[in-house]
């Protein structure tokens, strides 16, 4: 090793998998090389392209290092963080005085650290504003909404430990890192299959996980609900359900059986274009395994009726009794949070809409997944929201119905964006505050613990582990960077607002540190800014394993929860899970397959655009920085070779993709894993229409093709964001300028 060069362990925070990393630093403390940490107890050297590419992110000349404010002529110019915070606080105070708290909104995106959400929530609570938005309602909102309608089992799903079957619908856990345990997903899958686990995949694209499956259904997009309904019908008709569990813990089975009766395998197979025998085999394999789980990803949730799909998947798992029982050891347990109380009983269903804030259009309200993010643009354009603070998000690229979103961004009195990059959204910002990058700040795996504690199928670990990572990379000389939490802290200080921070936040809410229902609250001293390490220590108060113990293991460590078991049902407990919710059954009736129906035919828009993940980017984060040989900065429009031939196209040709809402230019690429008739593209790319000449550099915005007012989930407001009807035409005489000259 050269003089001054050293190797340290670190925790990756590019996505939710929280991989252990080994970082090689040069003599100036800059990251030179990143790879997976072979000493990590859970990941064992695994890392993905996004995590390994962090030196490019850290050292990129495109990275912002100082705050910027838009001056009178509309130009963003560098200012100090103190000046930016003073001016932002002054503008927020003026808006509060003129319009009240609801005029200020906050959006926390997917690029965030463990302190971000607690401080953002505390700041908005201090202002008195309920206008808090996040990606939940444009990603997989149906999970939390369906759980509310179905009821929550107060012990975990049977999950990853000794799983005998996994049903994966419209997801690719080997790339997206959800649906499988937070570990090395390929190794876990190989080990589980060798131990006898059956893998069932439903996806219109033959993904990495589909190629490794035992049963694979490749349907037309948008028929996942019908397929799951048909599987439920098979389970009930053939008597494969867990009758004892249903009799004791579940209601609504009769209503569910009546609702799925028309969804015969033959009728569903015709409209979905799969074999009826495949549906039957999938149902039998899932129900007869004895323990397992089902998980649906963004592909399925964005295609059709995400809430209904997630509800039926919960119902399927409940029919099979795939929930832990009294006396079972719980291995999927939080470490740097208080230990939840696990009990073999059901919490009753709760309201899924109709409470809290009511938004301007479509009758949307608060939900268990949060306020519908697709309502933000309407709230701005109606004049209700005047200021928006965005942390690690890129609405112009990531939110559906881009044209409407751009109108809204232009109408704001104050737009503050916390982001290290120029994005499609920073173009409209009044202030841009760059944060340090993940390896430049301390953090822990407490965010992973929050997902575990929520008890949602498809999230968690095989064996409990934790890691603390100090700041391992030196911040660039001359930089003026504020962590996300520091921005909220400093704004609260300037506005004279006292912060009450709830440390133990899960996907479904706070966790009690005492087991009594009392929620721990941290009240930071506004007279002296705490350090990140001090906050991490306070936030871990009451955790199952002390933070100091976790710190003793630089590469992280396993902390098995051998004494954590599922307790008995409370005496006299009468609540049950509900698999026959009336609104869900009514929604299902509206999707009945019609005999002889010719599915998915539209003369004007004969193809369907479906979503996908790309390995080298995380949603809209750093899409301009390719990782590895062969990657590109744009998002190709993948099509089956037969479709390219039919349209007279070749790899690299430019096309116009048109929906009923709008059109985008794109570059096509061949992909024989797709069904013919489909276009597959990543979301969260591209900018406004006047930047379309740069689509080879910035990508193409699929969000522009989406109309948020038609075909949307009535709970979350999530519009159809995948399986979008489109036409594809090769560009000729009307190419964008940058393409016409090629």
N, C-alpha and C positions, 0 to 999 in steps of 0.2 A: 504494500500500500504506500503510495507517495506521501511525502511529508505534508501534514495538514489535512489529508483526506481521511475521513472516518465514515463508519457505517453505523447507523442507528435504527432502532425499531420504531414503528409509528403505526397509527390507526388511520385507515382510509375513510374519507367522508364524502367521496364523490357520489356514492349511491347508498342505498340502505343496507347493503350486504356487510358493511363494516369490516372489510378484510384487513388482516395484519400485513404490514409492509416492511420491507427493508429499504432504507433510503441511504444512498451514497452521497456524502456532502463534500464539496471542495473546501479549500482552505479559507474561503470567505463565508462559509456556512450556506452556500447555495446548493440546491438539489441538482446533482449531476445524473443520477440514475435511480430508478425505482423498480423494485420487483416484489414478488410475494415473499412473505416471511416464512421460511421453512420451519421455524420454531413455533409458529403460532399453533395453539392446541386444536383449534377448530378448522382453520383454513389450510394449514399445512403447506404453505407455499403458493396457494391459489391467489391470483389477482386477475383483474380484467384489463382490457386495453385502456379504459378510462383512468383507472388508478395508476397504471404504469406510465401514462402519458403526463403525469403531473409536472415533471420538469419543464415540458413545453408550455403548460399553463402558467407556471410560476415565472418563467423567464421570457414569456412572449412579449415582443415589442408592442403588441396590440393591447396589452393589459393597462388599465387605468391605475395610476398610483397616487393621484391627488384628487380631492373633490372638485366638481365643476358646477358652475352656476350659469344660467342663461341670462345674458345681458340684454340691454334695450334693443339691440339690432338682431336678436335671436340667436346669437352665437354662444356656445358653451365655452366658458373660460375658467381656468383654474383659480380656485380660491382656497383659503385655509379651511380646515374642518370647523374651527371655531366660528368663522364668519358664516359658513354655510348653515351650521346649526342655529346660530342666532337668527338668521334671516328666515329659516324654515319655521322656527318656533314663533317668530313674530307673525308670519303669515297664518299659521295654524290658530293663533290666538285671535286674530282678526276674524277668521272664518267662524270660530266658536262663538264669538260675540254677535256676529251678524246672523248666523244660521243655526247655531246649536250643534250638539255633539254628533248627530246623525249625518252631518255634512262632511265628516271626516271618515274615510274608510281605509282599511289596511288589507293588503294581500301578501301572504307569505307563500312563496313558491316552494319548489322541491330542492333547491340548492340552499341548505340551511344546516346549522349546527344545533347541538342539544340545548343551548341557552336561547336560541332565537324565538321559538314558539312561546315559551313561558314569559319572556320579556315583552314580546309583541302583544300577547293577551293581556298582560298586566297594564301596559300602556293604554290600550284601548279601553280597558275597564276604568282606568284612572280618568280618561276623558269622558267616560259615560256613553261611549258609542258602541252600539251592537253591530256596526257594519264591518264585520270581520269575514274575510273570504280566503279560501285556499284551494289547491288543486283537487281536493277530495271530490267536489261536485262536478268536475269535468274529467275525471279519471275512472274511478270505480265507486261512485257514490252508493250504488245499490247494495254494497256489502253492509254498510252501517244501517241503512234504511231497512233492508230486509231483516237484519238482526232485531231491529226494534219491532217489526211486525210479527216476527216468528217467536220472539222471546229469546233470552240468553241462558244457556246452560251454565250454571255457576261453577262448573269444572271444565277443563279444557277439552277440545276435541281429541280423539285418539291420536291424531297427528302423526308426527314423523318417527317416533320411536317404534320400531318393529312394525311399520306400516305394511299392510298386506296388499293394498290397492291404492292407486292414486288416479283420480280422474282430473284431467287438465283440459279446460275449455278456453280456447282463444288466448292462450298464454304460452310463452316460451321461457320457462324459468332458467334455462341455461344461458340466456342473454339478459332477461329483465330482472333476475334475482328476486322474484316474488313467486310464491307457490311452492317452493322447496325450502328446506331449512337454510338459515344464513350460515353457509359454510362453503366448501367446494362443491358446487351443485353436480358436476359431472361425476365426481368420485362418490358422492352420496347416492346418486342414481345407480351407478354401476354396482355399488355394494348392496343397495336395497334390492335390485333385480336379482343379483346372485343369491340373496337370501329368500327369494321367492315372491317379491312384490310384483304385481301386475300393473302395467301402465296403460291407461286408456286416454287417448287424445282425440279431441274434436277441434278441427281447425281447417279452414279452407286453404291454408298454406302448409306444405310438408316441412315443418320447422325442424330444428335440431332435436327437440324432444319428440316430435312425431316420428322421426326416423329411428328413434330408440324405443318406440312404443310396442306393446303387444297387440293392442287393438287400436286401429286408427280409422276414424271417420273423417272424410274430407268433403264436407257439405258445401252447398251454396252458402254464401254469407247471409247472416240474419235469420238463421233457422235454429239457433242453439236452444232457444226456449222450447220449441216443439220437440227437439230431440230429447231434452231432459224430461219433458212431460211424458214422452213415450217410454223412456226408461222407468219412470215412476210407475206407469201403468203396468209394465211387465213385472216389476217387483210386487205390486199388489195382486195382480191376476195370478201369478205363480206362487203366492204365499211366501215370498222370500223376506218379508219384513220381520223385525224383531217384535213379535206380538206382546211379549211380556213388558218390554220397555214402553211400547205404545199405550198399553192398557193403564200403566201406572203414571206416565209422565207427559202424555201428549193428548191434545184434542184437535178436532178438525179433520181426522183421517177420512171420515165418510164424505165430507165436502170435497176433499182433495181427490178421492177416488172418482167421484161423479164428474169433477172438472176435467180429469185426464182421460176419461173413458173414450172420447172421440179420437184421441191421439194414438191411434193404432200404429204399430211399427210400419205397416204397409202404407198408410196414408201419409205419414211423416216422411218415409223414405222417398215417396214420389216427389214431394215438393222440395225436399232438401237434397235430392239426388245422391242418396247413399243406399246401401243395401239394407233391407229390413232385418236380415239376419245379423247384420253388424250391430244394430240397435239392441236386439235381443241379447246378443253375446255380451255387449258392454254392460247391460243391466244385470245380467246373471253374474258376471265377473265381479262387479262392484258390490252387489248385495251379499254374495256368498263368501267374501274374503274374511269376514269376522272383525276386521278393524281397518280403517283407512280414512281418506279425506278427499274432498272435491274442491277444486279451485278454478275460478274464472278470471281471466286477465282483461286488459283493456280492450283487446280485439273483440271479445264477446260483449263486454259491457257497453262499448261504444257503438255496437251494431244494431241493437234492438232491445228495448225493454230491459235495461240493466237491473232495475230493482226486481222485476219479476224473475229474471234468470237467477239472481242470487237467492231469492226466496225459495225457488224450486230446488236449488242445490242444497240449501239448508234443510229443506223438507226431505230430500233424498237421504241425506246423512242421518237425519232423525229417524226416518223409517227404518234404517238399518241399525240404529242404536249406536252410531259411531261417536259416542261421547264417553268420557271417563266416568267410572263408577266409584262408589264408596270403597276406600281402602287402596285404590290404585295409587302408585307412586307418581308424582308429577315431576317430570324432568325438564319440561319447558317452562322454566321459572325465571323471573327477573332476578338480577344480581345487585345492581346499583340502585334499586328501588325497594320500597317495602314489599314484603311477600304478601300477595293477595290471599284472601281466604277462599279456599276451594271447597265447594260443597256439592254433593250429588243431588241437586235440585234445580228447578227452573225458575228464572225470574220472569215475571209476567210480561207479555207484549206491552209496548208503550206507544204513544202517538208518534207518527212518522211525518206529520206535516200539520199545518193549521195552527201553529203557535209561534210566538216570538214575532220577529219582524215580517211584515207583509210587503213584498216588492211591487214595483209599479205596474208590471204587465204579467199576464198569464196566471195570476193568482198564486204565485210562488211565495213560500214562507220559509221560516227556519225548519231544518230537518236534523235528524241525528248525524248526518254527514256535514252539516253546516249550512250557512246561507248559500243559495245557488249562485255560483260565480257567473253564470250566463246572464244574471240579472244586473250585474254591475253597470254595463253600458247603458241600459235603460235608466238606471238610477241617476247616472251622471247627466244624461241628455234630458231627463225630466227636471233637472235642477236640484235634486235632493242631495246628491254627493257633489261636493265642491273640491275636495282634496283627496288624493290617494297616495298612500305610502306603500311602495312595493319592495319586498325583500326577496332577492333571488328568484325573480319571476320575469317573464317576458310575454305579457299579454298579447301584444300585437302579433307575435308568432305563435303563441301557445293557446290562446282562447279561441273557441269556435266563432264563426261569423266575423272574420277579420275586418270587413268593411265597416261594420257597425262599431267594432272596438276602436278603430282608428278615429271615427267621428267622436267617440267618447273621450279618447285621450286628448284630442285637440280642444275639447270643450272645458277641460278642467282648469280651475283657477290655480291649482298647485299639484304638480306631479313630482314626487320624490322617488328615485329609484336607487336602491342599494345593490350595486352590481359591479364586478370588476371589468366588464366588457362593454364595448359599444354593442347595443342590440337594436332590434327593430323598435323597441319601446323607448330606449334612452333618447331616441331622436325627438320625442315629444316632451321629454322631461324638463322641468325647470331646475332641478338639482339632481346630480348624480354623485352618490357617495360610494367610493370603492372600498370594499372590505378586504382584510387580509385573506389569503388563500388558506385552505384547510391545514396544510402542514406548518403554517406559520402561527397557529394558535393551539392552545391546549384543548383536549376534549376527552370524552369517555364514550363507552358504549351504552349510556343511559337511554339514548334514542331507540336502540334495539330493544331494551327492556320495556319501553312504552308500548311497542307493537306486541311483544309477548303478553303483556298484562291485559291487552284488549280481548284475548281469547278468540280471535278470528281465525278460522281455518286457513292454512297456507302461510302463516307467519310464525317465526320462532326459530328455535334451535333444537338440536338433538340432545345436547347436554349443556347445562347452564355455563356460560363463560362471561368474562368481562375483561376489559382492557382500558387502561389510561394511557394517553399519549401527551407528552408535553409538546410545546412548540419546538420543532426540530429544525426548522429552516429559518434563517435570518431574513427579516423583511428587507426589501430593496432600499438602498441608501436614498435619502431624500423623500421617501414616501410619507404620506399622511393618510393613514388607513384607520378605519373604525370598525370593530366587530359589530355584527348586527345588534347584539344586545346593548352595546355602548351607545348606538344611535338612539334607541328607545330610552335608555337611561338618561342621556344628556338632554333629550327633548323634554322628558318629564321634569327634569331639574329646572330647565329654563321656563317651563310653564307652571312651575310650582305645584306639580301633581305628585302625590305620594304613591309609590308603587307597592303593590302586594302581589308577589310572584309565587305562583303555585309550581313547585319543582317537578313533582311526579305526574307528568302529563302523559296520557295514553291516547290511542286513537278515539277512545270513547269518553275521555274525561280524566279528572284527577284521581290519584290513588291515595288512600288514607295511609299515614305512616304509623298509626296506632292500632288499626284494625277495628276501631270504634266508629268509623265514619267521619271522624274529624280530619280535615284536610290540612296538611302542613302548609304554612305560608311564610315566605321569606320577604322581609321588608328592607331592601338595601338602603344604606345611609346615603342620602343625597348630598351630604356635606363632604364626603370622601368617596371617590369612585373606587369600588372594590376591584380586585384583580380577577381575571378569569379563573385562576386556580382557587381563589377564595370562594367564588360562587359555586364552582364544581363541588367543593367540599361541603358547603352548606346544603346544596341541592341533594347531596347523597345522605343527608341526615336520616337515620332510621332505615337505611338500606340493609338488605339481607347480609351482605358482605361489606365491611368497612372499606371506604375508598383507600385508606392507607394500606390495607392488605392487597388490594388490587394493584396499587402502585409498585409493590414489591416485584411485580412480574412484567418487565418491559415488553415482552411479546404477548402479554395476556396470559390467562390461565383458566382452566376449567374449575368451576366451583359447584360441584354436584349438590343437588338439593335432596339428599337421601332421606331427610326427615319430613319432607313435604308430601303429604298424602291427601287424597280427597276425603273430606269428612262426611258424616251421615246427614241425611235430610233432617231439617228441624222438625220437631214434633208438631203435628197439626198443619204442616205446610200443604197448601192446596193448589198453588200455582202450577201451570203446565205450559209446555211449548205448544205453539199453535201452527199447524200446517195447512189450515183451510181458511185463511183470512179472506173475508168476503170480497174486498177490493182486488186482491191478488187473483182470486178465482174468476172475477168478472173480467179482469185484464186478460187472463188466459183464454177465456171463452171468445174474446175478440180476435184470437190468433188461430182459430180452428182451421186446419187444412181443408181445402175444398177439393173433392174428388175431381180428377181430370184437370186440375189447375195447372196452367203453364206458368211456372214461377219465374220471377225476376226478369220479365220481358218488358222492354220499353224502347220503342222505335227511336225516340229522340236521344235517349241516353242508354245505349245498349250494354255498357260495361259498368262494373262496380269497383269503386276505389276502397281498398281496405288498409288499415293501419298496420305498422310494423315497428319494431325496435331496430336501431342500428348499434353495433357493438361499441363504437368509438365515441359516442356522445350520450349524455344523460338529459333527455328531454331537450330543452332549448339551451342548455349550458354548453358554452364553448363549441358551438357547431362550426365555427370558422377555423377550428384547429384539428385537422385530421390526425389520426394516430395510426402509425404503422404503414407498411408498404401496401399499396393498392387501395387505401381509403381515399375518399373524395370529400370536398367541403360541402357539396350539395347533396340533396337526397334524391337519388335516382327514382324514376318511375318504372318499377319492375313489372314486366309483363311476360306471359308465357311465350315461348318461341313461335307457337302456332299463330298467336295474335299478332306478333310482329310481322310474320310472313304475310298474314291476311291483309295487314295495313300497309305493306310495302316498306317496312321500317327495319333498320338495323341498330345494333348497339351504338349508343352515342348520338342517335338522331334526336332532333328537337321536335316536340309535339305541343299542341295546345290541348289541355284537359279542361273540359267545360261541364259544369253542373247547371241546374236551374237557377243557381244563385250568382255564379260568376265563372271566371276562367283563369287559368294559370299556365305559364310555359313550364316545360320540364324536359329533362333528358332521359331517354328510355334506356333500359338495361334488360337483358334476357334473364329469366328466372324460371326454370322448369319445375320448381317446387310449387308453383301456383296452379290453381285450376285455370283453364282457359276462360276468358271473359272477365278477368280481374286485372286491376292495376293496384300495386302495393307500394305505399310510400310512408315515410316517417312524418309524424306531426312536428310542429314547433320549429319549422324552418321558415326562411324567407322574410321579406319586408313588405312595405306598402307597394301598391301597383306601380308607382312611379320609380321603383327600384327594380322592376322586373328585368331590366337590361343586365342586371348583375346576378341573374339566377344561377349561373354557373359557379359563382362564388358564394352566394348566400343561400342557395336552395330555393325551393318553391313552396308557397304557403298553402297547404291543404285546408287550413282553417278558412280561407277565402271561399271555398266551395260549399261551406256549410251555412244553412239558414237556421238560425236558432228558434224561429217561430213556427216551424213545421216539424212534425214527427219528433216530439221531445218527451222525455220522462216526466210525468205529471208531478212527481215528488221532488226530484232534484233539478228539473229544468234542463238536464243534459240532453242536447239534441243528438240526432244521429250523426256521429262523427266518424263512423266507419261503415262500410257497405253503402257508400254514397253513389247514387246513380250519376254516371258521367258518360261523355263521349270523348273519344281520342282521335285527333286528326294531326297528320304530319304537317309541320310548318313549311311554307314555301315562300311566297312573295311578301308576307307581312311579318317577317322575323323581327324580334327586337334588334336594335342597332348592333349590340355587341355580338349577336349571333349571325346577322345577315352578312357581315364582312368576312366570315370564316370560309 
